[in-house]
Amino acid sequence: MRRITAAAPSPPASPSSPSDTGGGGGLRTEFAFELPRGYVDDSGTVHRSGVMRLATARDELVPLRDDRVRENSAYLSVVLISRVVVRIGTVEDVHPGVIEDLFASDLAFLQDFYRRINSEGHTRARVTCPACREDFAVELSGGGGRLGES
């Protein structure tokens, strides 16, 4: 049985990091997340915090040429998630093998997170209540389709 230890928390992306391009109103391209359970590396260390970047068209097209995806379409999300996750804890070489070793709940979390950050470029929308005219933000839900299908 393997001993599991918690990794030191990684600092979240700061406003001056690559997660923002330009000034205060720039395009945000990287999003911090916290896995529900965490990735357990070979030494038994648990990594929970991470960063995912916005997907490009190439990120969605390249996995379609992968033989593993051609043989099993369910593998698409594994390859796609491995392309856009920048790091998990101190692990910066995130490849399909790392994503395969995640707990199912963590993979489901990352699939939902991918949908939310790539749907409209943000996960919140400003709305106005038609009754009281109060402005507030609402969380957008990831809607429909499989991961990688726009």
N, C-alpha and C positions, 0 to 999 in steps of 0.2 A: 504494500500500500504506500502511496506517495504522500509525502507531507506537503500541505498547502500553506503558504504564507502570503500575507498581503503585501503588495508593493507600495512603496511610498507614493502618495498621490502626486500626479503631475500637475504643474501649474496650468490653469486654463489659458486659452488664447487671449492675449491682451489686445486692446484696441490698436496698438502700434505694430502688431504682428501681421503676417501675410493674410490674416483673415479679413482685413479691410484693405481695399485699394483706393488710394486717394484720400480726400479729407473725410470729415464727419458723415457726409452723405454718400460715400463711395459704395461700390458693390462689395457686399460681404460674400466671400467665396469659401470660407471654412467655418465649421460649426462644431463646437465642443459637445460631447455627450458623456453619459455615465451609464455603463452597462448594468443591467439588473443583477447579474451574477458575477460576470467577469471572465476574462480569458486566463486560463491556467497554463503557464509555460512549462517547459520540460523540467525546470528546477522546482516546480510547485508554487511559484509566485503567482498571485492573482493580480491581474491588471484590469481596472474598471474604467478609468477615464480615458477618453480618446478624442480624436478629431476626424471629421469627415469633410471632404471638400465637395463642391458642386460637381456634378457629372458633366462631361462634354459629350458631344455627339460620338466622338471616337470611343469613349468609355462604353457606350451602349452598342456600338457596332463591332468592335474587336472581339468580344466574347462569342458572337455568333459564328466566328470562324474557328473557335476552339473545339477540338474533337470531343472533349468531355461534354460540352454543351450539345453538340450534334447527336451524341449517343443518349443523352438524358437532359431534356430541356429544363428540368428542375435545377440543374447545376448552374444555370444562367445567373441566378442571384448570388451564388458563391463567388463566381468569377467577377461579376460586376461590383459587388461590395468590396472585394479585395483590391479593386482598382481605385476606389474612391476613399477608402479609409486610409488616412495619412499615418496615424499611429494609434496604438492601444497601449496605454501606460507607457512603458519605456520601449516597447516593441515598435520599431519604425519600419521594419521589413515585413509589411503585411501582405501576404500572398495567399492564394487559395487554400493552402494547407493550414494556415492560421485560422481562417474563417471556418474551415471544416471542423476544427477542434473546439469551436465555440459551443456553449450549451444552446439547445434549440430556442430557449427563451431569449437569449442574447442575439441570435441570428434574426429572429422575428422582430426584435426591437430595432436592429439595424436596417432591416427591410422597410419598416414603417418610417424610420427616421429619414432614410433615403427618399422615400416618396414625398414626405413633407417638405424637405428642403429643396427638392428639385421640381415640385409642382408649379410654383409661381415665383420661386426664388426667395420665398419667406414662409414662415409658418403662422404669422399673425396678420390679421387685416383690421383696419380701423373702420368701424361702422357707427351709424347714428341710429338711436332708437326712434322709430317713427312716432311713438306716443309722447315721450318726454323730451326728445331732441338731445338727449345726453350722448356724448361721444365716448366710445370705449373700444377696446381691442378684443377680438375673438380669435381663438386658436382654430386654424384651418385643419380639417381632417383629411388624411390621405384617402383619396377616393379611387375606387375601381381599378381594374386591370392588374396584371402581374407586374412585378418589378422588371424594369427595362422596357415596358410598353407604355408609350406616352399617349 
